[in-house]
Amino acid sequence: MTLMTTFRAIHPSLRALRANMLPNFAEVFLTGQGTAEIDAALRAIESSPYSGLSRRRARHDLAAALVTQKMRRAT
């Protein structure tokens, strides 16, 4: 499911993402998108003063927003 989502073959709902704990979903999805905007957002998340758990949740929320709202990569 993670790879199918990364390749934009499927667009799960937020409910489906929350119901299915996908290991490393955010890391795989966000790395697969490879845009300057996403890379900048990830740098901002990583440089934040918050805990590792909060940064991991922020990465997951970013990935979930991109997937569930069907936001496409900039070309």
PDB file of N, H, CA, C and O in Angstrom:
ATOM      1  N   MET A   1       0.826  -1.189   0.000  1.00  0.00           N
ATOM      2  CA  MET A   1       0.000   0.000   0.000  1.00  0.00           C
ATOM      3  C   MET A   1       0.874   1.258   0.000  1.00  0.00           C
ATOM      4  O   MET A   1       0.545   2.247  -0.654  1.00  0.00           O
ATOM      5  N   THR A   2       1.987   1.213   0.737  1.00  0.00           N
ATOM      6  H   THR A   2       2.255   0.409   1.268  1.00  0.00           H
ATOM      7  CA  THR A   2       2.870   2.384   0.776  1.00  0.00           C
ATOM      8  C   THR A   2       3.406   2.710  -0.612  1.00  0.00           C
ATOM      9  O   THR A   2       3.374   3.867  -1.031  1.00  0.00           O
ATOM     10  N   LEU A   3       3.894   1.715  -1.322  1.00  0.00           N
ATOM     11  H   LEU A   3       3.920   0.775  -0.982  1.00  0.00           H
ATOM     12  CA  LEU A   3       4.451   1.972  -2.654  1.00  0.00           C
ATOM     13  C   LEU A   3       3.380   2.395  -3.645  1.00  0.00           C
ATOM     14  O   LEU A   3       3.619   3.269  -4.479  1.00  0.00           O
ATOM     15  N   MET A   4       2.209   1.790  -3.565  1.00  0.00           N
ATOM     16  H   MET A   4       2.015   1.080  -2.888  1.00  0.00           H
ATOM     17  CA  MET A   4       1.123   2.178  -4.465  1.00  0.00           C
ATOM     18  C   MET A   4       0.722   3.637  -4.217  1.00  0.00           C
ATOM     19  O   MET A   4       0.397   4.368  -5.152  1.00  0.00           O
ATOM     20  N   THR A   5       0.749   4.041  -2.966  1.00  0.00           N
ATOM     21  H   THR A   5       1.013   3.447  -2.206  1.00  0.00           H
ATOM     22  CA  THR A   5       0.434   5.428  -2.627  1.00  0.00           C
ATOM     23  C   THR A   5       1.550   6.356  -3.083  1.00  0.00           C
ATOM     24  O   THR A   5       1.285   7.435  -3.613  1.00  0.00           O
ATOM     25  N   THR A   6       2.792   5.943  -2.882  1.00  0.00           N
ATOM     26  H   THR A   6       3.007   5.067  -2.451  1.00  0.00           H
ATOM     27  CA  THR A   6       3.942   6.752  -3.302  1.00  0.00           C
ATOM     28  C   THR A   6       3.908   7.008  -4.805  1.00  0.00           C
ATOM     29  O   THR A   6       4.228   8.106  -5.258  1.00  0.00           O
ATOM     30  N   PHE A   7       3.523   5.999  -5.572  1.00  0.00           N
ATOM     31  H   PHE A   7       3.263   5.106  -5.204  1.00  0.00           H
ATOM     32  CA  PHE A   7       3.456   6.148  -7.028  1.00  0.00           C
ATOM     33  C   PHE A   7       2.136   6.752  -7.490  1.00  0.00           C
ATOM     34  O   PHE A   7       1.870   6.852  -8.688  1.00  0.00           O
ATOM     35  N   ARG A   8       1.308   7.154  -6.517  1.00  0.00           N
ATOM     36  H   ARG A   8       1.524   7.073  -5.544  1.00  0.00           H
ATOM     37  CA  ARG A   8       0.022   7.807  -6.781  1.00  0.00           C
ATOM     38  C   ARG A   8      -0.945   6.912  -7.547  1.00  0.00           C
ATOM     39  O   ARG A   8      -1.823   7.402  -8.257  1.00  0.00           O
ATOM     40  N   ALA A   9      -0.783   5.599  -7.400  1.00  0.00           N
ATOM     41  H   ALA A   9      -0.069   5.200  -6.823  1.00  0.00           H
ATOM     42  CA  ALA A   9      -1.709   4.661  -8.035  1.00  0.00           C
ATOM     43  C   ALA A   9      -3.011   4.572  -7.244  1.00  0.00           C
ATOM     44  O   ALA A   9      -4.069   4.303  -7.811  1.00  0.00           O
ATOM     45  N   ILE A  10      -2.931   4.797  -5.938  1.00  0.00           N
ATOM     46  H   ILE A  10      -2.071   5.015  -5.477  1.00  0.00           H
ATOM     47  CA  ILE A  10      -4.116   4.812  -5.093  1.00  0.00           C
ATOM     48  C   ILE A  10      -4.067   6.060  -4.214  1.00  0.00           C
ATOM     49  O   ILE A  10      -2.998   6.610  -3.950  1.00  0.00           O
ATOM     50  N   HIS A  11      -5.230   6.487  -3.773  1.00  0.00           N
ATOM     51  H   HIS A  11      -6.098   6.040  -3.987  1.00  0.00           H
ATOM     52  CA  HIS A  11      -5.349   7.660  -2.906  1.00  0.00           C
ATOM     53  C   HIS A  11      -6.211   7.290  -1.700  1.00  0.00           C
ATOM     54  O   HIS A  11      -7.417   7.535  -1.701  1.00  0.00           O
ATOM     55  N   PRO A  12      -5.600   6.702  -0.678  1.00  0.00           N
ATOM     56  CA  PRO A  12      -6.398   6.316   0.480  1.00  0.00           C
ATOM     57  C   PRO A  12      -6.933   7.538   1.222  1.00  0.00           C
ATOM     58  O   PRO A  12      -6.348   8.621   1.174  1.00  0.00           O
ATOM     59  N   SER A  13      -8.035   7.343   1.894  1.00  0.00           N
ATOM     60  H   SER A  13      -8.510   6.463   1.933  1.00  0.00           H
ATOM     61  CA  SER A  13      -8.597   8.419   2.713  1.00  0.00           C
ATOM     62  C   SER A  13      -7.781   8.560   3.993  1.00  0.00           C
ATOM     63  O   SER A  13      -6.974   7.693   4.329  1.00  0.00           O
ATOM     64  N   LEU A  14      -8.002   9.655   4.694  1.00  0.00           N
ATOM     65  H   LEU A  14      -8.657  10.360   4.421  1.00  0.00           H
ATOM     66  CA  LEU A  14      -7.330   9.853   5.971  1.00  0.00           C
ATOM     67  C   LEU A  14      -7.728   8.754   6.946  1.00  0.00           C
ATOM     68  O   LEU A  14      -6.902   8.268   7.718  1.00  0.00           O
ATOM     69  N   ARG A  15      -8.977   8.371   6.908  1.00  0.00           N
ATOM     70  H   ARG A  15      -9.648   8.765   6.281  1.00  0.00           H
ATOM     71  CA  ARG A  15      -9.459   7.281   7.764  1.00  0.00           C
ATOM     72  C   ARG A  15      -8.711   5.977   7.471  1.00  0.00           C
ATOM     73  O   ARG A  15      -8.331   5.254   8.392  1.00  0.00           O
ATOM     74  N   ALA A  16      -8.503   5.683   6.195  1.00  0.00           N
ATOM     75  H   ALA A  16      -8.812   6.270   5.447  1.00  0.00           H
ATOM     76  CA  ALA A  16      -7.780   4.463   5.821  1.00  0.00           C
ATOM     77  C   ALA A  16      -6.323   4.535   6.265  1.00  0.00           C
ATOM     78  O   ALA A  16      -5.771   3.540   6.735  1.00  0.00           O
ATOM     79  N   LEU A  17      -5.693   5.703   6.122  1.00  0.00           N
ATOM     80  H   LEU A  17      -6.141   6.512   5.741  1.00  0.00           H
ATOM     81  CA  LEU A  17      -4.305   5.852   6.564  1.00  0.00           C
ATOM     82  C   LEU A  17      -4.180   5.639   8.067  1.00  0.00           C
ATOM     83  O   LEU A  17      -3.241   4.995   8.536  1.00  0.00           O
ATOM     84  N   ARG A  18      -5.125   6.179   8.811  1.00  0.00           N
ATOM     85  H   ARG A  18      -5.887   6.701   8.430  1.00  0.00           H
ATOM     86  CA  ARG A  18      -5.076   6.044  10.267  1.00  0.00           C
ATOM     87  C   ARG A  18      -5.412   4.624  10.715  1.00  0.00           C
ATOM     88  O   ARG A  18      -4.882   4.152  11.721  1.00  0.00           O
ATOM     89  N   ALA A  19      -6.278   3.946   9.984  1.00  0.00           N
ATOM     90  H   ALA A  19      -6.708   4.329   9.167  1.00  0.00           H
ATOM     91  CA  ALA A  19      -6.687   2.589  10.359  1.00  0.00           C
ATOM     92  C   ALA A  19      -5.596   1.553  10.066  1.00  0.00           C
ATOM     93  O   ALA A  19      -5.531   0.512  10.719  1.00  0.00           O
ATOM     94  N   ASN A  20      -4.750   1.840   9.092  1.00  0.00           N
ATOM     95  H   ASN A  20      -4.802   2.686   8.561  1.00  0.00           H
ATOM     96  CA  ASN A  20      -3.704   0.908   8.680  1.00  0.00           C
ATOM     97  C   ASN A  20      -2.348   1.502   9.006  1.00  0.00           C
ATOM     98  O   ASN A  20      -1.884   2.419   8.328  1.00  0.00           O
ATOM     99  N   MET A  21      -1.723   0.990  10.028  1.00  0.00           N
ATOM    100  H   MET A  21      -2.100   0.246  10.580  1.00  0.00           H
ATOM    101  CA  MET A  21      -0.410   1.480  10.430  1.00  0.00           C
ATOM    102  C   MET A  21       0.624   0.983   9.418  1.00  0.00           C
ATOM    103  O   MET A  21       1.021  -0.181   9.450  1.00  0.00           O
ATOM    104  N   LEU A  22       1.048   1.850   8.544  1.00  0.00           N
ATOM    105  H   LEU A  22       0.725   2.796   8.518  1.00  0.00           H
ATOM    106  CA  LEU A  22       2.021   1.493   7.518  1.00  0.00           C
ATOM    107  C   LEU A  22       3.410   1.871   8.003  1.00  0.00           C
ATOM    108  O   LEU A  22       3.686   3.048   8.234  1.00  0.00           O
ATOM    109  N   PRO A  23       4.284   0.888   8.160  1.00  0.00           N
ATOM    110  CA  PRO A  23       5.633   1.204   8.648  1.00  0.00           C
ATOM    111  C   PRO A  23       6.371   2.121   7.673  1.00  0.00           C
ATOM    112  O   PRO A  23       6.406   1.873   6.468  1.00  0.00           O
ATOM    113  N   ASN A  24       6.953   3.177   8.218  1.00  0.00           N
ATOM    114  H   ASN A  24       6.924   3.379   9.197  1.00  0.00           H
ATOM    115  CA  ASN A  24       7.760   4.123   7.438  1.00  0.00           C
ATOM    116  C   ASN A  24       7.010   4.776   6.281  1.00  0.00           C
ATOM    117  O   ASN A  24       7.623   5.182   5.294  1.00  0.00           O
ATOM    118  N   PHE A  25       5.698   4.878   6.397  1.00  0.00           N
ATOM    119  H   PHE A  25       5.200   4.549   7.199  1.00  0.00           H
ATOM    120  CA  PHE A  25       4.903   5.449   5.313  1.00  0.00           C
ATOM    121  C   PHE A  25       5.388   6.847   4.924  1.00  0.00           C
ATOM    122  O   PHE A  25       5.653   7.115   3.752  1.00  0.00           O
ATOM    123  N   ALA A  26       5.502   7.728   5.907  1.00  0.00           N
ATOM    124  H   ALA A  26       5.287   7.511   6.860  1.00  0.00           H
ATOM    125  CA  ALA A  26       5.859   9.119   5.604  1.00  0.00           C
ATOM    126  C   ALA A  26       7.232   9.211   4.958  1.00  0.00           C
ATOM    127  O   ALA A  26       7.408   9.938   3.980  1.00  0.00           O
ATOM    128  N   GLU A  27       8.201   8.488   5.487  1.00  0.00           N
ATOM    129  H   GLU A  27       8.058   7.898   6.282  1.00  0.00           H
ATOM    130  CA  GLU A  27       9.559   8.552   4.938  1.00  0.00           C
ATOM    131  C   GLU A  27       9.597   8.061   3.496  1.00  0.00           C
ATOM    132  O   GLU A  27      10.212   8.697   2.640  1.00  0.00           O
ATOM    133  N   VAL A  28       8.944   6.936   3.223  1.00  0.00           N
ATOM    134  H   VAL A  28       8.444   6.419   3.919  1.00  0.00           H
ATOM    135  CA  VAL A  28       8.941   6.379   1.863  1.00  0.00           C
ATOM    136  C   VAL A  28       8.182   7.303   0.923  1.00  0.00           C
ATOM    137  O   VAL A  28       8.661   7.610  -0.168  1.00  0.00           O
ATOM    138  N   PHE A  29       7.003   7.746   1.340  1.00  0.00           N
ATOM    139  H   PHE A  29       6.614   7.496   2.227  1.00  0.00           H
ATOM    140  CA  PHE A  29       6.188   8.593   0.474  1.00  0.00           C
ATOM    141  C   PHE A  29       6.889   9.910   0.164  1.00  0.00           C
ATOM    142  O   PHE A  29       6.999  10.295  -1.000  1.00  0.00           O
ATOM    143  N   LEU A  30       7.361  10.598   1.191  1.00  0.00           N
ATOM    144  H   LEU A  30       7.271  10.285   2.136  1.00  0.00           H
ATOM    145  CA  LEU A  30       7.957  11.920   0.983  1.00  0.00           C
ATOM    146  C   LEU A  30       9.255  11.837   0.191  1.00  0.00           C
ATOM    147  O   LEU A  30       9.533  12.714  -0.627  1.00  0.00           O
ATOM    148  N   THR A  31      10.048  10.808   0.418  1.00  0.00           N
ATOM    149  H   THR A  31       9.822  10.095   1.082  1.00  0.00           H
ATOM    150  CA  THR A  31      11.280  10.625  -0.357  1.00  0.00           C
ATOM    151  C   THR A  31      10.954  10.377  -1.815  1.00  0.00           C
ATOM    152  O   THR A  31      11.660  10.855  -2.703  1.00  0.00           O
ATOM    153  N   GLY A  32       9.894   9.636  -2.067  1.00  0.00           N
ATOM    154  H   GLY A  32       9.320   9.247  -1.346  1.00  0.00           H
ATOM    155  CA  GLY A  32       9.494   9.321  -3.439  1.00  0.00           C
ATOM    156  C   GLY A  32       8.955  10.501  -4.210  1.00  0.00           C
ATOM    157  O   GLY A  32       8.908  10.457  -5.439  1.00  0.00           O
ATOM    158  N   GLN A  33       8.547  11.553  -3.530  1.00  0.00           N
ATOM    159  H   GLN A  33       8.585  11.588  -2.531  1.00  0.00           H
ATOM    160  CA  GLN A  33       7.976  12.714  -4.213  1.00  0.00           C
ATOM    161  C   GLN A  33       9.064  13.617  -4.788  1.00  0.00           C
ATOM    162  O   GLN A  33       8.919  14.129  -5.898  1.00  0.00           O
ATOM    163  N   GLY A  34      10.138  13.814  -4.053  1.00  0.00           N
ATOM    164  H   GLY A  34      10.256  13.398  -3.151  1.00  0.00           H
ATOM    165  CA  GLY A  34      11.321  14.505  -4.554  1.00  0.00           C
ATOM    166  C   GLY A  34      11.117  15.887  -5.130  1.00  0.00           C
ATOM    167  O   GLY A  34      11.643  16.180  -6.204  1.00  0.00           O
ATOM    168  N   THR A  35      10.374  16.749  -4.458  1.00  0.00           N
ATOM    169  H   THR A  35       9.946  16.510  -3.585  1.00  0.00           H
ATOM    170  CA  THR A  35      10.232  18.125  -4.948  1.00  0.00           C
ATOM    171  C   THR A  35      10.971  19.068  -4.015  1.00  0.00           C
ATOM    172  O   THR A  35      11.199  18.756  -2.846  1.00  0.00           O
ATOM    173  N   ALA A  36      11.337  20.209  -4.537  1.00  0.00           N
ATOM    174  H   ALA A  36      11.152  20.464  -5.486  1.00  0.00           H
ATOM    175  CA  ALA A  36      12.056  21.203  -3.738  1.00  0.00           C
ATOM    176  C   ALA A  36      11.191  21.696  -2.582  1.00  0.00           C
ATOM    177  O   ALA A  36      11.698  21.955  -1.491  1.00  0.00           O
ATOM    178  N   GLU A  37       9.891  21.827  -2.819  1.00  0.00           N
ATOM    179  H   GLU A  37       9.479  21.617  -3.706  1.00  0.00           H
ATOM    180  CA  GLU A  37       8.987  22.297  -1.770  1.00  0.00           C
ATOM    181  C   GLU A  37       8.894  21.297  -0.624  1.00  0.00           C
ATOM    182  O   GLU A  37       8.937  21.682   0.544  1.00  0.00           O
ATOM    183  N   ILE A  38       8.768  20.031  -0.953  1.00  0.00           N
ATOM    184  H   ILE A  38       8.733  19.719  -1.902  1.00  0.00           H
ATOM    185  CA  ILE A  38       8.686  19.004   0.084  1.00  0.00           C
ATOM    186  C   ILE A  38      10.017  18.895   0.813  1.00  0.00           C
ATOM    187  O   ILE A  38      10.042  18.749   2.035  1.00  0.00           O
ATOM    188  N   ASP A  39      11.116  18.964   0.083  1.00  0.00           N
ATOM    189  H   ASP A  39      11.096  19.083  -0.910  1.00  0.00           H
ATOM    190  CA  ASP A  39      12.434  18.922   0.724  1.00  0.00           C
ATOM    191  C   ASP A  39      12.608  20.089   1.696  1.00  0.00           C
ATOM    192  O   ASP A  39      13.162  19.915   2.781  1.00  0.00           O
ATOM    193  N   ALA A  40      12.134  21.280   1.309  1.00  0.00           N
ATOM    194  H   ALA A  40      11.684  21.422   0.428  1.00  0.00           H
ATOM    195  CA  ALA A  40      12.223  22.445   2.201  1.00  0.00           C
ATOM    196  C   ALA A  40      11.363  22.239   3.441  1.00  0.00           C
ATOM    197  O   ALA A  40      11.782  22.584   4.546  1.00  0.00           O
ATOM    198  N   ALA A  41      10.183  21.690   3.275  1.00  0.00           N
ATOM    199  H   ALA A  41       9.843  21.410   2.377  1.00  0.00           H
ATOM    200  CA  ALA A  41       9.312  21.421   4.421  1.00  0.00           C
ATOM    201  C   ALA A  41       9.950  20.405   5.354  1.00  0.00           C
ATOM    202  O   ALA A  41       9.872  20.550   6.574  1.00  0.00           O
ATOM    203  N   LEU A  42      10.578  19.383   4.798  1.00  0.00           N
ATOM    204  H   LEU A  42      10.642  19.265   3.807  1.00  0.00           H
ATOM    205  CA  LEU A  42      11.242  18.366   5.629  1.00  0.00           C
ATOM    206  C   LEU A  42      12.430  18.957   6.382  1.00  0.00           C
ATOM    207  O   LEU A  42      12.658  18.610   7.541  1.00  0.00           O
ATOM    208  N   ARG A  43      13.189  19.844   5.741  1.00  0.00           N
ATOM    209  H   ARG A  43      13.003  20.126   4.800  1.00  0.00           H
ATOM    210  CA  ARG A  43      14.299  20.511   6.429  1.00  0.00           C
ATOM    211  C   ARG A  43      13.782  21.363   7.584  1.00  0.00           C
ATOM    212  O   ARG A  43      14.390  21.399   8.654  1.00  0.00           O
ATOM    213  N   ALA A  44      12.662  22.047   7.369  1.00  0.00           N
ATOM    214  H   ALA A  44      12.168  22.018   6.500  1.00  0.00           H
ATOM    215  CA  ALA A  44      12.073  22.868   8.430  1.00  0.00           C
ATOM    216  C   ALA A  44      11.609  21.998   9.594  1.00  0.00           C
ATOM    217  O   ALA A  44      11.791  22.361  10.756  1.00  0.00           O
ATOM    218  N   ILE A  45      11.024  20.874   9.287  1.00  0.00           N
ATOM    219  H   ILE A  45      10.877  20.579   8.343  1.00  0.00           H
ATOM    220  CA  ILE A  45      10.577  19.955  10.337  1.00  0.00           C
ATOM    221  C   ILE A  45      11.775  19.445  11.125  1.00  0.00           C
ATOM    222  O   ILE A  45      11.750  19.421  12.356  1.00  0.00           O
ATOM    223  N   GLU A  46      12.817  19.041  10.422  1.00  0.00           N
ATOM    224  H   GLU A  46      12.838  19.061   9.422  1.00  0.00           H
ATOM    225  CA  GLU A  46      13.989  18.471  11.097  1.00  0.00           C
ATOM    226  C   GLU A  46      14.740  19.507  11.924  1.00  0.00           C
ATOM    227  O   GLU A  46      15.361  19.162  12.929  1.00  0.00           O
ATOM    228  N   SER A  47      14.693  20.755  11.519  1.00  0.00           N
ATOM    229  H   SER A  47      14.189  21.036  10.703  1.00  0.00           H
ATOM    230  CA  SER A  47      15.426  21.777  12.267  1.00  0.00           C
ATOM    231  C   SER A  47      14.596  22.379  13.403  1.00  0.00           C
ATOM    232  O   SER A  47      15.066  23.264  14.118  1.00  0.00           O
ATOM    233  N   SER A  48      13.377  21.902  13.562  1.00  0.00           N
ATOM    234  H   SER A  48      12.996  21.183  12.980  1.00  0.00           H
ATOM    235  CA  SER A  48      12.523  22.426  14.632  1.00  0.00           C
ATOM    236  C   SER A  48      13.039  21.955  15.995  1.00  0.00           C
ATOM    237  O   SER A  48      13.717  20.931  16.084  1.00  0.00           O
ATOM    238  N   PRO A  49      12.721  22.699  17.047  1.00  0.00           N
ATOM    239  CA  PRO A  49      13.208  22.352  18.386  1.00  0.00           C
ATOM    240  C   PRO A  49      12.375  21.263  19.074  1.00  0.00           C
ATOM    241  O   PRO A  49      12.628  20.929  20.231  1.00  0.00           O
ATOM    242  N   TYR A  50      11.402  20.722  18.379  1.00  0.00           N
ATOM    243  H   TYR A  50      11.196  20.993  17.439  1.00  0.00           H
ATOM    244  CA  TYR A  50      10.508  19.753  18.991  1.00  0.00           C
ATOM    245  C   TYR A  50      11.123  18.361  19.055  1.00  0.00           C
ATOM    246  O   TYR A  50      12.140  18.090  18.417  1.00  0.00           O
ATOM    247  N   SER A  51      10.499  17.487  19.828  1.00  0.00           N
ATOM    248  H   SER A  51       9.673  17.707  20.346  1.00  0.00           H
ATOM    249  CA  SER A  51      11.011  16.127  20.031  1.00  0.00           C
ATOM    250  C   SER A  51      10.948  15.314  18.748  1.00  0.00           C
ATOM    251  O   SER A  51      10.272  15.682  17.787  1.00  0.00           O
ATOM    252  N   GLY A  52      11.662  14.210  18.756  1.00  0.00           N
ATOM    253  H   GLY A  52      12.211  13.911  19.537  1.00  0.00           H
ATOM    254  CA  GLY A  52      11.652  13.304  17.616  1.00  0.00           C
ATOM    255  C   GLY A  52      10.253  12.794  17.308  1.00  0.00           C
ATOM    256  O   GLY A  52       9.886  12.643  16.143  1.00  0.00           O
ATOM    257  N   LEU A  53       9.471  12.528  18.347  1.00  0.00           N
ATOM    258  H   LEU A  53       9.769  12.650  19.294  1.00  0.00           H
ATOM    259  CA  LEU A  53       8.099  12.067  18.152  1.00  0.00           C
ATOM    260  C   LEU A  53       7.271  13.141  17.448  1.00  0.00           C
ATOM    261  O   LEU A  53       6.511  12.827  16.532  1.00  0.00           O
ATOM    262  N   SER A  54       7.405  14.376  17.851  1.00  0.00           N
ATOM    263  H   SER A  54       8.022  14.631  18.595  1.00  0.00           H
ATOM    264  CA  SER A  54       6.657  15.464  17.216  1.00  0.00           C
ATOM    265  C   SER A  54       7.088  15.652  15.767  1.00  0.00           C
ATOM    266  O   SER A  54       6.252  15.902  14.899  1.00  0.00           O
ATOM    267  N   ARG A  55       8.380  15.533  15.500  1.00  0.00           N
ATOM    268  H   ARG A  55       9.059  15.330  16.205  1.00  0.00           H
ATOM    269  CA  ARG A  55       8.856  15.660  14.114  1.00  0.00           C
ATOM    270  C   ARG A  55       8.344  14.499  13.259  1.00  0.00           C
ATOM    271  O   ARG A  55       7.982  14.698  12.099  1.00  0.00           O
ATOM    272  N   ARG A  56       8.313  13.306  13.816  1.00  0.00           N
ATOM    273  H   ARG A  56       8.607  13.145  14.758  1.00  0.00           H
ATOM    274  CA  ARG A  56       7.793  12.144  13.078  1.00  0.00           C
ATOM    275  C   ARG A  56       6.308  12.340  12.772  1.00  0.00           C
ATOM    276  O   ARG A  56       5.856  12.024  11.671  1.00  0.00           O
ATOM    277  N   ARG A  57       5.558  12.851  13.727  1.00  0.00           N
ATOM    278  H   ARG A  57       5.925  13.107  14.621  1.00  0.00           H
ATOM    279  CA  ARG A  57       4.137  13.119  13.493  1.00  0.00           C
ATOM    280  C   ARG A  57       3.950  14.197  12.435  1.00  0.00           C
ATOM    281  O   ARG A  57       3.041  14.104  11.610  1.00  0.00           O
ATOM    282  N   ALA A  58       4.795  15.211  12.450  1.00  0.00           N
ATOM    283  H   ALA A  58       5.533  15.287  13.120  1.00  0.00           H
ATOM    284  CA  ALA A  58       4.700  16.280  11.449  1.00  0.00           C
ATOM    285  C   ALA A  58       4.970  15.729  10.048  1.00  0.00           C
ATOM    286  O   ALA A  58       4.279  16.093   9.097  1.00  0.00           O
ATOM    287  N   ARG A  59       5.971  14.853   9.917  1.00  0.00           N
ATOM    288  H   ARG A  59       6.533  14.557  10.690  1.00  0.00           H
ATOM    289  CA  ARG A  59       6.244  14.229   8.612  1.00  0.00           C
ATOM    290  C   ARG A  59       5.049  13.410   8.152  1.00  0.00           C
ATOM    291  O   ARG A  59       4.668  13.457   6.982  1.00  0.00           O
ATOM    292  N   HIS A  60       4.456  12.655   9.082  1.00  0.00           N
ATOM    293  H   HIS A  60       4.766  12.617  10.032  1.00  0.00           H
ATOM    294  CA  HIS A  60       3.294  11.832   8.737  1.00  0.00           C
ATOM    295  C   HIS A  60       2.112  12.715   8.335  1.00  0.00           C
ATOM    296  O   HIS A  60       1.409  12.402   7.374  1.00  0.00           O
ATOM    297  N   ASP A  61       1.889  13.798   9.050  1.00  0.00           N
ATOM    298  H   ASP A  61       2.460  14.052   9.830  1.00  0.00           H
ATOM    299  CA  ASP A  61       0.792  14.710   8.717  1.00  0.00           C
ATOM    300  C   ASP A  61       0.995  15.348   7.344  1.00  0.00           C
ATOM    301  O   ASP A  61       0.038  15.510   6.587  1.00  0.00           O
ATOM    302  N   LEU A  62       2.224  15.705   7.024  1.00  0.00           N
ATOM    303  H   LEU A  62       3.001  15.574   7.639  1.00  0.00           H
ATOM    304  CA  LEU A  62       2.522  16.269   5.705  1.00  0.00           C
ATOM    305  C   LEU A  62       2.211  15.246   4.617  1.00  0.00           C
ATOM    306  O   LEU A  62       1.548  15.567   3.632  1.00  0.00           O
ATOM    307  N   ALA A  63       2.686  14.024   4.792  1.00  0.00           N
ATOM    308  H   ALA A  63       3.225  13.763   5.593  1.00  0.00           H
ATOM    309  CA  ALA A  63       2.419  12.971   3.811  1.00  0.00           C
ATOM    310  C   ALA A  63       0.922  12.708   3.694  1.00  0.00           C
ATOM    311  O   ALA A  63       0.400  12.566   2.588  1.00  0.00           O
ATOM    312  N   ALA A  64       0.236  12.643   4.824  1.00  0.00           N
ATOM    313  H   ALA A  64       0.660  12.759   5.722  1.00  0.00           H
ATOM    314  CA  ALA A  64      -1.206  12.381   4.807  1.00  0.00           C
ATOM    315  C   ALA A  64      -1.960  13.485   4.076  1.00  0.00           C
ATOM    316  O   ALA A  64      -2.895  13.206   3.325  1.00  0.00           O
ATOM    317  N   ALA A  65      -1.563  14.730   4.288  1.00  0.00           N
ATOM    318  H   ALA A  65      -0.804  14.957   4.898  1.00  0.00           H
ATOM    319  CA  ALA A  65      -2.228  15.843   3.601  1.00  0.00           C
ATOM    320  C   ALA A  65      -2.024  15.746   2.091  1.00  0.00           C
ATOM    321  O   ALA A  65      -2.966  15.943   1.323  1.00  0.00           O
ATOM    322  N   LEU A  66      -0.818  15.449   1.671  1.00  0.00           N
ATOM    323  H   LEU A  66      -0.053  15.289   2.294  1.00  0.00           H
ATOM    324  CA  LEU A  66      -0.535  15.331   0.238  1.00  0.00           C
ATOM    325  C   LEU A  66      -1.329  14.196  -0.398  1.00  0.00           C
ATOM    326  O   LEU A  66      -1.831  14.330  -1.514  1.00  0.00           O
ATOM    327  N   VAL A  67      -1.440  13.080   0.318  1.00  0.00           N
ATOM    328  H   VAL A  67      -1.032  12.972   1.225  1.00  0.00           H
ATOM    329  CA  VAL A  67      -2.143  11.907  -0.218  1.00  0.00           C
ATOM    330  C   VAL A  67      -3.649  12.116  -0.219  1.00  0.00           C
ATOM    331  O   VAL A  67      -4.301  11.959  -1.252  1.00  0.00           O
ATOM    332  N   THR A  68      -4.198  12.468   0.929  1.00  0.00           N
ATOM    333  H   THR A  68      -3.668  12.595   1.767  1.00  0.00           H
ATOM    334  CA  THR A  68      -5.655  12.510   1.044  1.00  0.00           C
ATOM    335  C   THR A  68      -6.278  13.659   0.277  1.00  0.00           C
ATOM    336  O   THR A  68      -7.436  13.570  -0.133  1.00  0.00           O
ATOM    337  N   GLN A  69      -5.534  14.735   0.074  1.00  0.00           N
ATOM    338  H   GLN A  69      -4.594  14.808   0.407  1.00  0.00           H
ATOM    339  CA  GLN A  69      -6.060  15.865  -0.685  1.00  0.00           C
ATOM    340  C   GLN A  69      -5.673  15.782  -2.170  1.00  0.00           C
ATOM    341  O   GLN A  69      -5.961  16.689  -2.951  1.00  0.00           O
ATOM    342  N   LYS A  70      -5.018  14.678  -2.536  1.00  0.00           N
ATOM    343  H   LYS A  70      -4.785  13.942  -1.902  1.00  0.00           H
ATOM    344  CA  LYS A  70      -4.608  14.402  -3.912  1.00  0.00           C
ATOM    345  C   LYS A  70      -3.768  15.544  -4.503  1.00  0.00           C
ATOM    346  O   LYS A  70      -3.924  15.923  -5.664  1.00  0.00           O
ATOM    347  N   MET A  71      -2.881  16.072  -3.667  1.00  0.00           N
ATOM    348  H   MET A  71      -2.754  15.765  -2.724  1.00  0.00           H
ATOM    349  CA  MET A  71      -1.988  17.143  -4.114  1.00  0.00           C
ATOM    350  C   MET A  71      -0.889  16.531  -4.969  1.00  0.00           C
ATOM    351  O   MET A  71      -0.186  15.614  -4.545  1.00  0.00           O
ATOM    352  N   ARG A  72      -0.757  17.050  -6.162  1.00  0.00           N
ATOM    353  H   ARG A  72      -1.328  17.795  -6.506  1.00  0.00           H
ATOM    354  CA  ARG A  72       0.225  16.527  -7.116  1.00  0.00           C
ATOM    355  C   ARG A  72       1.562  17.207  -6.966  1.00  0.00           C
ATOM    356  O   ARG A  72       1.672  18.308  -6.426  1.00  0.00           O
ATOM    357  N   ARG A  73       2.582  16.518  -7.462  1.00  0.00           N
ATOM    358  H   ARG A  73       2.493  15.623  -7.900  1.00  0.00           H
ATOM    359  CA  ARG A  73       3.919  17.109  -7.504  1.00  0.00           C
ATOM    360  C   ARG A  73       3.942  18.243  -8.508  1.00  0.00           C
ATOM    361  O   ARG A  73       3.248  18.205  -9.524  1.00  0.00           O
ATOM    362  N   ALA A  74       4.742  19.245  -8.216  1.00  0.00           N
ATOM    363  H   ALA A  74       5.307  19.275  -7.391  1.00  0.00           H
ATOM    364  CA  ALA A  74       4.950  20.311  -9.197  1.00  0.00           C
ATOM    365  C   ALA A  74       5.821  19.757 -10.325  1.00  0.00           C
ATOM    366  O   ALA A  74       6.757  18.999 -10.070  1.00  0.00           O
ATOM    367  N   THR A  75       5.528  20.118 -11.527  1.00  0.00           N
ATOM    368  H   THR A  75       4.767  20.733 -11.734  1.00  0.00           H
ATOM    369  CA  THR A  75       6.321  19.602 -12.656  1.00  0.00           C
ATOM    370  C   THR A  75       7.189  20.675 -13.235  1.00  0.00           C
ATOM    371  O   THR A  75       7.925  20.426 -14.190  1.00  0.00           O
TER     372      THR A  75
END
